[in-house]
Amino acid sequence: MSITIYSAPGCVRCRVVKQFLNERGLRFQDRDALGDGKAAFRSFYQNNRQKIFRGPEGVEFPIYYDDDVIRQGLPAVVAHLIGGPALNGFFKPGRLHGQWLDGIHISDGASARGGDLLEVLTYLKKQSFKIRIDTNGVNADLLASVLEHGLADRVIMEVKGPLNLYDLLLQQPVDPAEIEKSIALVSKCSDYGFVTTIAPVVRQKGDPGQISYITPAEVAEAANLIKKAAGDNRQPYRLMFFDPESAADEKLRTLEALTQNALFKYRSEARKHQFKTEILAD
């Protein structure tokens, strides 16, 4: 094992990663990506461009490199050091800065590794960070455990759609009771929100498949699902655009993007069940 950490001057998250490595007795080489190690990082970045996330504000540090393993951002690096690749699904590139850590998607990892995830979150909380958790309703028991241990400062749940579309939207079997449980859990948090992306659904498989956007009536069903599971119609609920150009599936990239005006119909229908529904700006 030959570990290199690419860091930046004054980066608190980089300091925490190096502290964690030292606590574990793991030797590493520290490269200042904006200083003495700039040339080395430039070469590393050019050779691994596809594996490194670059957001609007540039590259997020720290970056962990060990042979062919690259992990970026404090949560993902600590998770790799605690649980290895088995925790990969829980972590995606984060976008929040300062005290906040995000990119932690509780529904996308293996629930059997929940203990390791709790260990990661516990360590991060001890470093005085605030943690945002994202969920789509899957792994409800793990979400309950995270909340019970006080490891989430903000929870955002993406309600994919009405229950009858969940299997299609997630492309996996889903237990409706688990989705309802997650909604109820989220609604009890002190800082939370629900969102639905007006996404395309592959309603009939084949070539070509039948693909269409979720309808306003289906979004109304999703809003009603939140009302029933949370117990009222006053939940913070946001509707999001779907960007076809960003879709991984080439067939979805052929769809025409919805306009802002088109979303007003969705909002009107959703407000029949959640009157605080708003359209989330780009």
Phi, psi and omega in degrees: 000124178231100188265133171238134175247119173267120185232178179229150181300135178074009183279109181295321181294324176295319179299320181294319178298315180294324175298317180297317179298318179296320179298327181272359181070028181262125179281145180206161175255126182261121179245121175283104188292343181249003182233241184298333181264017185299316181295319180295319180291322179301316179295316179300316181295317180297325181279342185229029186306320184289343183260356185246126180279132177235111181269187181301332181261011178106198182280134178275129175251155008276162172239128180260134178224126179217101185059249180260002183269125176235127174230141186233135179092146184306308182301316183293323180292312179298321179298318179296320181290333180271313189240357180068200185297343181297341180262002186306319186298335182286343191236134175228168179304134179272160180235348180274154183231187180066230182285345190267141172241133177222196184081015182256108187249101190291340183275346190261358179256177180278121183299333179296341179260023181300325179298318178294320179299317179299323178296318178298310183295322178298316179297316181295321178296324180294343178269012175071025174270155170261141189240129172258131178249135174249145179213155170245009178110339177283152184066045182299321181294323178292320175301317179300320180293318178300316180291321180299325180273003178066038186257008178232124177268338177212140179231129176241123179251125172269108175279107190298330182163194175294159185301327183289349178255353186302316180301318181291317184289325179267348181057042176198155178295137182231137176274115181304324181296328179291321178295316179296321178297317180297318179301314180298318179297313183298319184294346179266357181285158180281333180224109186202172175194159175244142176224154170226128175271130178284084191258160174282150179237131173276096189275341179215122181284166181128186180228101005275152175276165177268111185238133176205159178290153168307140183271162174303322179296323180288326175293323175299322177296321178296318178297323178290325175301316178298317181300315183292318184283325181272336175099000177200175183252026183246025184279144175290115188227129182234143175254135185242148173292154167251129180261104182302328183295337182268358185291140178287327180279121183301326181295327181286337181288350178274350180290149174277132181293143175288147178270166177302318181298324181296330182285342180299324177295319177299315181297317181299317180293318181295325182292348174293338182239334176224098191286351177269009182302132176224162176269126181282123181293158178300000000 
